[in-house]
């Protein structure tokens, strides 16, 4: 019952925040600094989700070794991105390294 109330409370708060933005519409004007700061939100959230999955893939502490295929693939993907600046090649290289590394370790 307690969990249900927490979920309902979070749903109501989320709905109200979004409803206020839609209701007020163009009457709210963000400063340039706020607009710039809000531009970093997606990158920050994505980083907060991905980094723990790379560093601790099994949730049992950090695995900073060559036996961690997520870490090896992410390192290669970062390198490919830095060199090519091409999103598709970065994804292809990361997936190829991840699956081949996982196959070699099995």
C-alpha positions in Angstrom: 0.0 0.0 0.0 2.8 2.4 0.9 4.5 1.7 -2.5 1.2 2.4 -4.3 0.9 5.8 -2.6 4.4 6.7 -3.5 3.9 5.9 -7.1 0.6 7.8 -7.2 2.2 10.8 -5.6 5.1 10.8 -8.1 2.5 10.5 -11.0 0.5 13.4 -9.7 3.6 15.6 -9.2 4.9 14.7 -12.7 1.5 15.4 -14.2 1.2 18.8 -12.4 4.6 19.9 -13.5 3.9 19.1 -17.2 0.4 20.5 -17.0 1.7 23.8 -15.6 4.1 24.1 -18.5 1.4 23.4 -21.1 -1.2 25.7 -19.4 1.2 28.7 -19.1 2.7 28.0 -22.5 4.4 31.1 -24.0 3.9 33.2 -20.9 7.0 31.7 -19.3 10.2 33.0 -20.8 13.5 31.3 -19.8 16.7 33.3 -19.7 19.5 32.4 -22.2 21.5 30.9 -19.3 18.5 28.6 -18.3 18.0 27.6 -22.0 21.7 26.7 -22.2 21.6 24.8 -18.9 18.5 22.8 -20.0 20.3 21.8 -23.2 22.7 19.7 -21.1 20.0 17.8 -19.3 19.6 14.9 -21.9 23.4 14.3 -22.0 23.6 14.4 -18.2 20.7 11.9 -17.7 22.1 9.6 -20.4 25.5 9.6 -18.8 24.0 8.9 -15.4 22.3 5.8 -16.8 25.1 4.5 -19.0 28.2 4.9 -16.9 27.1 2.6 -14.0 26.1 -0.1 -16.6 29.6 0.1 -18.1 31.6 0.2 -14.9 29.5 -2.2 -12.8 27.7 -4.4 -15.4 26.6 -7.0 -12.8 25.8 -4.6 -10.0 28.4 -6.2 -7.7 31.0 -3.4 -7.7 33.2 -1.9 -10.3 34.8 -4.2 -12.9 37.8 -2.2 -14.3 39.5 -5.0 -16.2 39.9 -6.2 -19.7 37.4 -8.9 -19.0 34.6 -6.4 -18.9 33.2 -6.3 -22.5 31.1 -3.2 -21.8 34.1 -1.2 -20.6 36.3 -2.4 -23.6 33.5 -1.6 -26.1 32.8 1.8 -24.5 36.5 2.7 -24.7 36.7 1.7 -28.3 33.5 3.6 -29.1 34.8 6.7 -27.4 38.0 6.5 -29.6 36.0 6.0 -32.8 33.8 8.9 -31.9 36.8 11.1 -31.2 38.4 10.2 -34.5 35.4 10.0 -36.9 32.8 12.2 -35.2 30.3 9.9 -36.9 27.4 8.5 -34.8 26.7 5.4 -36.9 30.3 4.3 -37.1 30.6 4.8 -33.3 27.6 2.5 -32.7 28.7 -0.1 -35.2 32.2 -0.2 -33.7 31.0 -0.3 -30.1 28.6 -3.2 -30.8 31.1 -5.1 -32.9 33.7 -4.9 -30.2 31.2 -5.7 -27.4 29.9 -8.9 -29.1 33.2 -10.1 -30.4 34.8 -9.5 -26.9 32.0 -11.3 -25.2 32.4 -14.2 -27.7 36.1 -14.4 -27.1 35.7 -14.5 -23.3 33.1 -17.3 -23.4 
